């Protein structure tokens, strides 16, 4: 059964609207953590390249903080999928309980993320070239790969542990790839485009970088909070289709 694109978007918008307060609080924390991590990365990368001695003294602390922040953000995102799933089931759980349910799933997500990253090797190779169409190719290629694994992380968060997450997620997308591609292109790909555009126009001074990060955090807040809800809605529909086939 084909997913109705308009219906999935409308359902996700309704869930986001009805639970805006609780969703906003969760994603405000995530957006803040990501902004701090991005600023830290921008601060310590030049230090590493230009002055290794200062990096050893201060940069290692920053690196540890970035890694710790990445772990927390990843678990928050996994917890958010569980939280949204409970909202759809009309059995709302506390987010702290949803976060605790991610125990043991972080490293599964990391392992799957590593496997997915291998699919992006052509994307990285083309980005290193001066081919005139490399940006367009990279954008479309990234959207295609992201669409193939669109339900991977909601599946990891919501379903019991298994070694078949990646294979099952790709199988579930079959037959509805176009719809999933539309969802990816209008959320994740749009967010990447915004980030690249901001970096291109505002990257000269520290004030520009701060403005860029503030704008990006705001866009991330609205786009990703909605796209994560859409992720779960689409996952549930694909799961129903997959098991009823």
C-alpha positions as CSV (number, residue, x, y, z in Angstrom):
1,X,0.0,0.0,0.0
2,X,1.3,3.4,-1.0
3,X,1.8,6.1,1.6
4,X,-0.3,9.2,1.1
5,X,2.3,12.0,1.2
6,X,-0.3,14.7,2.1
7,X,-1.9,12.6,4.8
8,X,1.4,11.7,6.4
9,X,2.5,15.4,6.5
10,X,-0.9,16.4,7.9
11,X,-0.8,13.8,10.6
12,X,2.7,14.8,11.6
13,X,1.7,18.4,11.7
14,X,-1.3,17.7,13.9
15,X,0.8,15.7,16.4
16,X,3.4,18.4,16.5
17,X,0.8,21.1,17.0
18,X,-1.1,19.2,19.7
19,X,2.1,18.5,21.6
20,X,4.0,21.6,20.7
21,X,4.9,22.6,24.4
22,X,6.5,19.3,25.4
23,X,8.1,18.8,22.0
24,X,9.5,22.4,22.1
25,X,11.1,21.9,25.5
26,X,12.9,18.7,24.3
27,X,14.1,20.1,21.1
28,X,15.2,23.4,22.6
29,X,17.7,21.4,24.7
30,X,18.9,19.4,21.7
31,X,19.3,22.5,19.5
32,X,21.2,24.2,22.3
33,X,23.6,21.3,22.8
34,X,24.2,21.0,19.0
35,X,24.9,24.7,18.8
36,X,27.4,24.5,21.6
37,X,29.1,21.5,20.0
38,X,29.3,23.2,16.5
39,X,30.8,26.3,18.0
40,X,33.3,24.2,20.0
41,X,34.3,22.4,16.9
42,X,34.7,25.6,15.0
43,X,36.8,27.0,17.8
44,X,39.1,24.0,18.4
45,X,39.7,22.9,14.8
46,X,41.8,26.0,13.9
47,X,43.6,25.6,17.2
48,X,44.6,22.1,16.3
49,X,45.9,23.1,12.9
50,X,47.6,26.4,13.8
51,X,48.9,25.8,17.3
52,X,49.1,22.1,18.4
53,X,50.6,23.1,21.8
54,X,47.5,25.2,22.8
55,X,45.3,22.4,21.5
56,X,46.9,19.8,23.7
57,X,46.3,22.1,26.7
58,X,42.8,23.2,26.0
59,X,41.5,21.4,22.9
60,X,41.5,18.0,24.4
61,X,39.0,19.2,27.0
62,X,36.9,20.6,24.2
63,X,37.1,17.3,22.3
64,X,35.9,15.3,25.3
65,X,33.0,17.7,25.8
66,X,32.1,17.4,22.1
67,X,32.1,13.6,22.2
68,X,30.1,13.6,25.5
69,X,27.6,16.1,24.0
70,X,27.3,13.9,20.8
71,X,26.4,10.9,23.0
72,X,23.8,12.8,24.9
73,X,22.3,14.3,21.8
74,X,22.1,10.9,20.1
75,X,20.3,9.4,23.1
76,X,18.0,12.3,23.3
77,X,17.0,11.8,19.6
78,X,16.5,8.1,20.2
79,X,14.4,8.9,23.3
80,X,12.4,11.4,21.3
81,X,11.3,8.7,18.8
82,X,10.1,6.6,21.7
83,X,8.3,9.6,23.1
84,X,6.5,10.5,19.8
85,X,5.5,6.8,19.4
86,X,3.8,7.0,22.8
87,X,2.0,10.1,21.8
88,X,0.6,8.5,18.7
89,X,-0.5,5.5,20.8
90,X,-2.3,7.9,23.1
91,X,-0.2,6.4,25.9
92,X,2.1,9.4,26.6
93,X,5.2,8.5,28.7
94,X,7.5,11.0,30.5
95,X,10.5,11.9,28.4
96,X,12.8,10.8,31.2
97,X,11.3,7.3,30.9
98,X,11.7,7.4,27.1
99,X,15.3,8.4,27.5
100,X,16.0,5.5,29.9
101,X,14.5,3.1,27.4
102,X,17.4,3.9,25.0
103,X,19.7,2.0,27.3
104,X,21.8,-0.4,25.3
105,X,20.8,1.0,22.0
106,X,23.3,3.8,21.6
107,X,26.1,1.6,20.4
108,X,23.7,-0.2,18.0
109,X,22.9,3.2,16.5
110,X,26.6,4.0,16.3
111,X,27.3,0.7,14.5
112,X,24.5,1.3,12.0
113,X,25.7,4.9,11.5
114,X,29.1,3.6,10.6
115,X,27.7,1.2,8.0
116,X,25.5,4.0,6.6
117,X,28.6,6.3,6.4
118,X,30.2,3.8,4.0
119,X,27.3,4.5,1.6
120,X,28.4,8.1,1.6
121,X,31.9,7.4,0.3
122,X,31.0,8.4,-3.3
123,X,29.4,11.6,-1.9
124,X,32.7,12.5,-0.2
125,X,34.8,11.6,-3.2
126,X,32.7,13.8,-5.5
127,X,32.8,16.7,-3.0
128,X,36.6,16.7,-3.2
129,X,36.6,17.2,-6.9
130,X,36.1,20.3,-9.0
131,X,33.4,18.8,-11.2
132,X,30.9,21.6,-12.0
133,X,27.8,19.5,-11.0
134,X,29.3,18.0,-7.9
135,X,27.1,20.0,-5.5
136,X,23.9,19.0,-7.3
137,X,25.1,15.3,-7.4
138,X,26.0,15.4,-3.7
139,X,22.6,16.9,-2.8
140,X,20.7,14.2,-4.7
141,X,22.9,11.3,-3.7
142,X,22.7,12.3,0.0
143,X,18.9,12.5,-0.3
144,X,18.7,9.0,-1.9
145,X,20.9,7.4,0.7
146,X,19.1,9.2,3.6
147,X,15.8,8.0,2.1
148,X,17.0,4.4,2.0
149,X,17.7,4.5,5.8
150,X,14.8,6.9,6.6
151,X,13.3,4.7,9.2
152,X,16.5,3.2,10.6
153,X,16.8,5.2,13.8
154,X,13.1,5.2,14.8
155,X,13.3,1.4,14.3
156,X,16.4,1.2,16.6
157,X,14.7,3.3,19.2
158,X,11.3,1.7,19.2
159,X,11.8,-2.0,18.3
160,X,13.4,-4.7,20.4
161,X,17.1,-5.3,19.8
162,X,18.1,-7.1,16.6
163,X,21.0,-7.4,14.2
164,X,18.9,-6.7,11.2
165,X,18.0,-3.0,11.6
166,X,19.7,-1.8,8.4
167,X,18.4,-4.5,6.1
168,X,14.9,-4.3,7.5
169,X,14.8,-0.5,7.2
170,X,15.8,-0.6,3.6
171,X,13.2,-3.4,2.9
172,X,10.5,-1.3,4.5
173,X,11.1,1.7,2.3
174,X,10.7,-0.4,-0.9
175,X,7.5,0.4,-2.8
176,X,7.3,3.8,-1.1
177,X,10.7,5.2,-2.0
178,X,9.3,8.2,-3.9
179,X,7.2,9.3,-0.9
180,X,10.1,8.8,1.5
181,X,12.4,10.7,-0.9
182,X,10.0,13.7,-0.8
183,X,10.0,13.6,3.0
184,X,13.8,13.5,3.1
185,X,14.2,16.3,0.6
186,X,11.8,18.6,2.2
187,X,13.3,18.2,5.7
188,X,16.8,16.8,6.1
189,X,18.1,18.0,2.7
190,X,16.5,21.4,3.2
191,X,18.3,21.7,6.5
192,X,21.6,20.8,5.0
193,X,21.1,23.3,2.2
194,X,20.4,26.0,4.8
195,X,23.5,25.1,6.7
196,X,25.7,25.2,3.6
197,X,24.2,28.5,2.5
198,X,24.7,30.2,5.8
199,X,28.3,28.9,6.0
200,X,29.0,30.3,2.5
201,X,27.7,33.8,3.2
202,X,28.6,34.2,6.9
203,X,31.9,32.7,7.8
204,X,34.4,35.5,7.9
205,X,34.3,36.8,11.5
206,X,33.4,35.4,14.9
207,X,30.2,37.5,14.9
208,X,29.2,36.1,11.5
209,X,29.7,32.6,12.9
210,X,27.7,33.3,16.0
211,X,24.8,34.8,13.9
212,X,25.0,31.7,11.6
213,X,24.8,29.3,14.5
214,X,21.8,31.1,16.0
215,X,19.9,31.1,12.7
216,X,20.8,27.4,12.1
217,X,19.7,26.5,15.6
218,X,16.4,28.2,15.0
219,X,15.8,26.5,11.7
220,X,17.0,23.2,13.1
221,X,14.5,23.5,16.0
222,X,11.5,23.8,13.7
223,X,12.6,21.5,10.8
224,X,14.0,18.7,12.8
225,X,11.4,18.5,15.5
226,X,8.8,18.2,12.8
227,X,10.9,15.8,10.7
228,X,11.5,13.5,13.7
229,X,7.7,13.3,14.2
230,X,7.3,12.6,10.5
231,X,9.9,9.9,10.8
232,X,7.9,8.0,13.4
233,X,4.6,8.5,11.6
234,X,6.1,7.1,8.3
235,X,7.9,4.3,10.2
236,X,4.6,3.2,11.7
237,X,2.9,3.3,8.3
238,X,5.7,1.4,6.6
239,X,5.8,-1.2,9.4
240,X,2.0,-1.8,9.0
241,X,2.5,-2.2,5.3
242,X,5.5,-4.5,5.7
243,X,3.8,-6.9,8.0
244,X,0.4,-6.9,6.2
245,X,2.1,-7.6,2.9
